[in-house]
Structures are given as structure tokens and as C-alpha cells.
Amino acid sequence: MVETMRAERFYAKDHSIHVEDVPIPHPKAGEVLIKIAYCGICHSDLSLINGTFPASLDVVTQGHEAAGTIVEVGSGVTGWKVGDRVIPSAGQPCGKCRKCRLGDYANCLDLQIMAFQYDGAWAEYHVTKAIGLIRIPDNVSMDQAAILADAVSTPFGAVVRTGKVHMGNAVAVWGLGGVGTHIVQLAKLAGAAPIIAIDVNDNVLERAKRLGADFTLRADDDDLTGKIRDITGGRMIDVAFDAVGIQSTTRAALDSLDMYGKAVVVGLSGQDINGGPIHQFSRGRKQLLGHLGYKTQDIGILAELLSYGRLDLSESISSVVSLEDVKDGIRALENHEGDPIRILVKP
């Protein structure tokens, strides 16, 4: 008799989701099986459901922000054992592209994304390659560990790798959902000053102030640029983050920049970029940078920051739903019910 587990399944033909009984996967050589403790609900999961992201598979289990415990180890795996608490990597290199052929797996041109190109972790169990696993420190909770893979590591990559924020940088953040809120926290950790948080929702502005923003401004303020100029004493912004990813926020981020300033677009949409007059862009030596994802080692760094108390994600877990109620969690995130940072699924 085949052992089964409960898992969410997305069907591309009609963009429907169902929680079903499916066979429990077992690890092949180089793989481990993880009993999932928590898995986050991300806006990219919603983008697959609503068709913003094209489906790669006819049927797939969603969920890519996971933490759990190893329950089975495949042949050839070293350094890991049953009982280890881990975070699986949310992507796997294709092994075929020109970057992979050169051994540059981190920059794979056809990265296989968990929950898009292969089954994710809105399920009781998840099988994954042992390469890329991150150990969870004993004093780090499973729920906070789960959101490190993407919800926190993507902002980390944006702040540290793409934006290269350092001590004394003036930083502004447009959009204070999960990504934007974590950018505020990580920019503060990197030494940015001042940090200006910008949104149209007074509740999330209040939260951003509590979590590290020095100033908060409404995005619909007619004198937004003037107020940024006043706050910075006229020097404007060194690194501006657009965590929304629409024309108006990207343009506002670019308009806020000092000479040689960088605008980093982290939010995603299908809109075209409006950078404003080219002569202003070039005269200001401005940079517009796109950002997506993170490096696996970023998750390990964040786990250590949590372990040492340098990073506090206690407000990041907005609510937890059961796997059977995953549709409720999706609806709550889609409708911004309670202004969630992250909603978790607990199988």
C-alpha cells in the first residue's frame, strides 16, 4: 500500500487549488525527506494562481518558504541526519546552462524554482536535495526560520548585495508589506540613516516606525519629494527601494535619489518602467537596478543573526492556518486582511 500525505495542488488548466492525498515522496541519492513544520504564503504564490506568472507544470504543490525536520536521508548524503532541523533551498540550478557548465551554479540562467518547476512545501512532507540545506540554530523557532527563505532573504539580498547599503546611507522604502518591512529592518541593521518608510496605509507606516524607520511619509503626499529633501537636509536618498514594483513607485524612487544614487526595484508587476527624462537620469548619474532572490548562504547568515538576537522577526508572523485552510490564508494575503507581513501554513 502506498503511503500518502496531504498536499495542496495547483492545477494550471483552471488555476484552481485543492488539498489532496498524494504519495509521500522518498529521497533519491543526494536527497533528504523533510517533515514540514511551517511554510509561508508569498505573493509569488498568488501570482501563479492569478496567472501573473505563467505555469511551468500542469500540476504542482506550491509553497517555497519552509522549515522542518529531516525524517529520511537518501544514499550518498553526508553531514545530515534524521532529526536535523533545516531550511530547504527554494531553488535548484539546472546543471545544463553555460553558467552551470562553468560551475557558477549561483548564477544559473535557468534556475529551477521550488513550487513552480518542482513540488513545494504546502504539504506534510517535502523531498529536496541535500546541497543547499541550511541548519536551524537550536534557539531559533521553526516559524521564524521558515520565512527566512525568500520573505527575509530576498530583502537581505536587495539591501546587502544589490543596494550595497552601508553605514550612513540615506535609505527610502516604498511599500511596507512583508518585503518592504524587512528591508527597513535590514537597512537599519546595515547602519542606514535616516531610513524613510513610504506607503499609503497608516497602520503599516506605524509598524515600520516601530521596527526601525526614522521617518514615515504617505506615498500620496503631493509634497513627498520636498519632505524627503527636508528630512535629508537637501542631500536626498542614497539607496531607494521600490517594494511595490509599479510605474509610479519606481519613478518616485528615482526622483528621490541623490547624485550617484541607486533605485532598487524588488516588487514585481507587468507594468513598463517610467524612468523620467533621460537627461535628468544621466545628469544625476543615477542607477536603476532590478533585484530578485538571494544566495543560499544569505539564509544561513540570517539564521545566525536571529540566533544572536541581532534580528527580531517576532512581528513577522501575522497568522498561521492549517493546510486544510490554505485557501483562507491565500485570501487573507490577497485582500491584505490585517496588513499581514507573513501568513504561515502549518501542515
C-alpha positions as CSV (number, residue, x, y, z in Angstrom):
1,M,0.0,0.0,0.0
2,V,1.3,3.4,-1.0
3,E,1.8,5.8,1.9
4,T,0.0,9.1,1.3
5,M,0.2,12.6,2.7
6,R,-2.0,15.8,2.4
7,A,-0.7,18.4,0.0
8,E,-2.1,21.5,-1.8
9,R,-2.1,21.0,-5.6
10,F,-2.4,23.9,-8.1
11,Y,-4.0,23.0,-11.4
12,A,-2.9,25.2,-14.3
13,K,-5.8,24.3,-16.6
14,D,-8.3,26.3,-14.5
15,H,-6.0,28.0,-11.9
16,S,-7.7,26.1,-9.1
17,I,-6.2,24.7,-5.9
18,H,-7.1,21.6,-3.9
19,V,-5.9,19.8,-0.9
20,E,-5.5,16.2,-1.8
21,D,-4.0,12.9,-0.8
22,V,-0.8,12.3,-2.7
23,P,2.0,9.7,-2.4
24,I,4.7,10.6,0.1
25,P,8.0,11.1,-1.9
26,H,11.1,9.3,-0.8
27,P,14.6,10.7,-1.3
28,K,16.9,9.5,-4.1
29,A,20.6,9.7,-4.0
30,G,21.7,13.1,-2.7
31,E,18.3,14.0,-1.3
32,V,16.5,14.1,2.1
33,L,12.9,14.0,3.1
34,I,11.7,16.8,5.4
35,K,8.6,16.8,7.7
36,I,7.3,20.3,7.2
37,A,6.7,22.4,10.3
38,Y,5.7,25.6,8.6
39,C,5.6,27.1,5.1
40,G,4.9,30.7,4.2
41,I,2.4,32.1,1.8
42,C,4.1,34.5,-0.6
43,H,2.8,37.0,-3.2
44,S,4.6,35.0,-5.9
45,D,2.3,32.0,-4.9
46,L,-0.6,34.3,-5.5
47,S,0.9,35.4,-8.8
48,L,0.9,31.8,-10.1
49,I,-2.7,31.3,-9.0
50,N,-4.0,34.5,-10.6
51,G,-2.0,34.0,-13.8
52,T,0.5,36.8,-13.4
53,F,3.3,34.2,-13.5
54,P,2.9,31.6,-16.3
55,A,2.6,28.0,-15.1
56,S,5.6,25.7,-15.8
57,L,3.8,22.5,-14.8
58,D,0.2,21.3,-15.3
59,V,0.0,20.4,-11.6
60,V,2.3,21.4,-8.8
61,T,2.4,21.7,-5.0
62,Q,3.0,25.3,-4.0
63,G,4.9,26.9,-1.1
64,H,8.7,27.7,-1.1
65,E,9.3,29.3,2.4
66,A,9.7,26.2,4.6
67,A,11.3,24.8,7.7
68,G,11.1,21.3,9.0
69,T,12.9,18.2,10.3
70,I,14.7,15.6,8.3
71,V,13.0,12.2,8.6
72,E,14.8,10.2,5.9
73,V,18.2,10.5,4.2
74,G,19.0,9.3,0.7
75,S,22.2,7.5,-0.3
76,G,25.3,9.5,-0.6
77,V,24.2,12.3,1.7
78,T,26.9,13.3,4.3
79,G,26.7,15.9,7.0
80,W,22.9,15.5,7.6
81,K,21.0,13.0,9.7
82,V,17.4,12.2,10.8
83,G,16.3,14.8,13.4
84,D,18.2,17.7,12.0
85,R,16.1,20.9,11.8
86,V,16.6,22.5,8.4
87,I,15.5,25.1,5.8
88,P,15.4,23.8,2.2
89,S,16.8,25.9,-0.6
90,A,13.9,27.3,-2.7
91,G,15.8,26.8,-6.0
92,Q,18.0,24.3,-7.8
93,P,20.5,25.0,-10.6
94,C,19.6,23.4,-13.9
95,G,23.1,21.9,-14.4
96,K,22.9,22.5,-18.1
97,C,23.3,26.2,-18.9
98,R,26.6,27.9,-19.7
99,K,26.8,29.3,-16.1
100,C,26.3,25.8,-14.6
101,R,28.8,24.3,-17.1
102,L,31.4,26.7,-15.7
103,G,30.5,25.7,-12.1
104,D,28.8,29.1,-11.4
105,Y,25.6,27.5,-10.0
106,A,24.6,30.5,-8.0
107,N,24.0,32.4,-11.3
108,C,22.2,29.6,-13.2
109,L,20.4,31.0,-16.2
110,D,17.6,28.5,-15.9
111,L,17.2,28.2,-12.1
112,Q,14.5,25.6,-11.2
113,I,12.2,27.3,-8.7
114,M,10.6,25.4,-5.9
115,A,6.8,25.4,-6.1
116,F,7.0,26.4,-9.8
117,Q,9.3,24.0,-11.6
118,Y,9.1,21.3,-8.9
119,D,6.8,20.5,-5.9
120,G,6.9,22.8,-3.0
121,A,6.1,22.5,0.7
122,W,2.4,23.3,1.3
123,A,2.4,19.6,2.2
124,E,3.2,17.3,5.1
125,Y,6.5,16.2,3.6
126,H,8.9,17.7,1.1
127,V,11.8,16.0,-0.7
128,T,14.8,18.2,-1.6
129,K,18.5,18.0,-2.5
130,A,20.8,17.9,0.5
131,I,23.0,20.5,-1.2
132,G,21.7,23.9,-0.2
133,L,20.1,22.9,3.1
134,I,20.6,25.4,6.0
135,R,20.7,24.2,9.6
136,I,18.4,26.0,12.0
137,P,20.1,27.0,15.3
138,D,18.6,25.4,18.4
139,N,17.4,28.7,19.7
140,V,15.6,29.8,16.5
141,S,11.9,29.0,16.3
142,M,10.6,26.9,13.3
143,D,8.1,29.6,12.3
144,Q,10.6,32.4,12.0
145,A,13.1,30.0,10.3
146,A,10.5,29.2,7.6
147,I,10.2,32.8,6.4
148,L,14.0,33.3,6.0
149,A,13.8,31.6,2.6
150,D,12.5,34.5,0.5
151,A,10.5,36.7,2.8
152,V,13.6,37.9,4.6
153,S,16.5,36.6,2.4
154,T,15.2,38.4,-0.7
155,P,15.2,41.8,1.2
156,F,18.6,40.8,2.6
157,G,19.9,40.3,-1.0
158,A,18.4,43.6,-2.1
159,V,19.9,45.6,0.8
160,V,23.3,43.9,1.0
161,R,24.1,42.6,-2.5
162,T,22.2,44.8,-5.0
163,G,21.7,48.1,-3.0
164,K,25.0,47.6,-1.1
165,V,23.7,49.7,1.8
166,H,26.3,50.7,4.3
167,M,26.7,52.8,7.4
168,G,25.4,56.3,6.9
169,N,23.4,55.8,3.7
170,A,20.1,57.6,3.5
171,V,17.5,55.0,2.6
172,A,13.9,55.2,1.5
173,V,11.5,52.3,1.1
174,W,8.3,52.4,-1.0
175,G,5.7,49.7,0.1
176,L,5.7,48.2,3.6
177,G,4.3,44.8,3.2
178,G,6.4,41.8,4.0
179,V,9.3,42.7,1.7
180,G,9.4,46.4,2.4
181,T,9.1,45.9,6.2
182,H,12.0,43.5,6.2
183,I,14.0,45.9,4.0
184,V,13.5,48.6,6.7
185,Q,14.8,46.3,9.4
186,L,17.8,45.1,7.5
187,A,18.7,48.6,6.3
188,K,18.8,49.6,10.0
189,L,21.0,46.6,10.8
190,A,23.3,47.7,7.9
191,G,23.7,51.1,9.5
192,A,21.5,53.2,7.2
193,A,20.5,56.7,8.5
194,P,18.0,58.1,8.0
195,I,15.5,55.4,6.9
196,I,12.3,56.8,5.4
197,A,9.3,54.4,5.1
198,I,6.7,55.3,2.5
199,D,3.2,53.9,2.0
200,V,-0.5,54.8,1.8
201,N,-1.5,52.7,4.7
202,D,-1.2,54.4,8.1
203,N,-1.2,51.1,10.0
204,V,1.8,49.8,8.2
205,L,3.6,53.1,8.5
206,E,3.1,52.9,12.2
207,R,4.5,49.4,12.2
208,A,7.5,50.4,10.1
209,K,8.3,53.2,12.6
210,R,8.2,50.7,15.4
211,L,10.5,48.3,13.5
212,G,13.2,50.7,12.6
213,A,12.1,53.6,10.3
214,D,13.3,57.0,11.4
215,F,10.5,58.8,9.4
216,T,7.3,57.8,7.7
217,L,5.6,59.5,4.8
218,R,2.5,58.9,2.8
219,A,3.1,58.0,-0.8
220,D,0.1,60.1,-1.9
221,D,1.6,63.3,-0.3
222,D,1.8,66.0,-3.1
223,D,5.0,67.3,-1.4
224,L,6.6,63.9,-1.0
225,T,9.9,64.9,-2.7
226,G,10.0,68.1,-0.8
227,K,9.6,66.3,2.5
228,I,12.3,63.9,1.7
229,R,14.6,66.8,0.9
230,D,13.8,68.4,4.2
231,I,14.4,65.2,6.2
232,T,17.8,64.7,4.5
233,G,18.9,68.3,4.7
234,G,18.8,68.5,0.9
235,R,21.2,65.6,0.2
236,M,18.3,63.2,-0.8
237,I,18.5,59.4,-0.9
238,D,21.5,57.2,-1.5
239,V,19.5,53.9,-1.9
240,A,15.8,53.9,-2.7
241,F,13.9,50.6,-2.6
242,D,10.7,50.0,-4.6
243,A,9.0,47.1,-2.9
244,V,5.8,47.7,-4.9
245,G,7.1,47.4,-8.5
246,I,4.7,49.7,-10.4
247,Q,5.4,52.7,-12.6
248,S,4.5,55.4,-10.0
249,T,6.7,53.9,-7.2
250,T,9.7,53.3,-9.4
251,R,9.5,56.8,-10.8
252,A,9.2,58.2,-7.2
253,A,12.2,56.2,-6.1
254,L,14.3,57.5,-9.0
255,D,13.1,61.1,-8.3
256,S,14.2,60.8,-4.7
257,L,17.9,60.0,-5.5
258,D,21.0,62.0,-4.7
259,M,23.8,62.1,-7.3
260,Y,25.1,58.6,-7.9
261,G,22.0,57.2,-6.0
262,K,20.6,53.8,-6.7
263,A,17.0,52.8,-7.0
264,V,16.4,49.0,-6.4
265,V,13.2,47.5,-7.7
266,V,12.2,44.5,-5.7
267,G,8.4,44.5,-6.3
268,L,7.1,42.7,-9.4
269,S,4.4,43.7,-11.9
270,G,3.7,43.6,-15.6
271,Q,4.0,47.4,-16.0
272,D,6.6,49.1,-18.1
273,I,9.3,51.2,-16.4
274,N,9.0,55.0,-16.4
275,G,12.4,56.5,-15.6
276,G,11.5,60.1,-16.4
277,P,13.6,62.4,-18.6
278,I,16.8,60.7,-19.7
279,H,18.8,63.9,-19.4
280,Q,17.9,64.1,-15.6
281,F,18.7,60.4,-15.2
282,S,22.1,60.7,-16.8
283,R,23.0,64.1,-15.3
284,G,22.4,62.7,-11.8
285,R,24.5,59.6,-12.6
286,K,21.5,57.6,-11.2
287,Q,21.3,53.8,-11.3
288,L,18.2,51.7,-11.7
289,L,18.7,48.1,-10.6
290,G,16.4,45.1,-10.7
291,H,16.5,42.6,-7.8
292,L,15.2,39.1,-7.5
293,G,16.0,36.4,-4.9
294,Y,19.0,35.7,-2.8
295,K,22.0,33.4,-2.4
296,T,21.6,30.2,-0.3
297,Q,24.3,31.5,2.2
298,D,22.1,34.5,2.9
299,I,19.6,32.2,4.7
300,G,22.5,30.9,6.9
301,I,23.6,34.5,7.7
302,L,20.0,35.4,8.7
303,A,19.7,32.3,10.8
304,E,22.8,33.4,12.7
305,L,21.5,36.9,13.1
306,L,18.3,35.5,14.6
307,S,20.3,33.2,16.9
308,Y,22.4,36.1,18.2
309,G,19.5,38.4,18.7
310,R,20.6,40.9,16.1
311,L,17.4,40.5,14.1
312,D,13.9,40.3,15.6
313,L,11.2,38.8,13.5
314,S,8.6,38.3,16.2
315,E,6.1,40.6,14.5
316,S,6.6,39.0,11.1
317,I,4.3,36.0,11.7
318,S,0.9,37.6,11.2
319,S,-1.1,34.4,11.4
320,V,-1.0,30.6,11.0
321,V,-3.5,28.5,9.1
322,S,-3.8,24.7,8.7
323,L,-3.0,23.1,5.4
324,E,-6.7,22.3,5.0
325,D,-7.4,26.1,5.4
326,V,-4.7,27.2,3.0
327,K,-7.4,29.0,0.8
328,D,-8.3,31.2,3.8
329,G,-4.6,32.2,4.2
330,I,-4.4,33.0,0.4
331,R,-7.5,35.1,0.6
332,A,-6.2,37.0,3.7
333,L,-2.9,37.8,2.0
334,E,-4.6,38.8,-1.3
335,N,-7.1,41.1,0.5
336,H,-4.5,42.5,2.9
337,E,-6.6,41.4,5.9
338,G,-4.9,42.7,9.0
339,D,-2.0,44.0,6.9
340,P,0.0,40.8,7.1
341,I,3.7,40.5,6.9
342,R,3.7,36.7,6.5
343,I,0.9,34.1,6.9
344,L,2.2,30.6,7.5
345,V,0.7,27.2,6.6
346,K,1.1,24.5,9.3
347,P,0.6,21.1,7.7
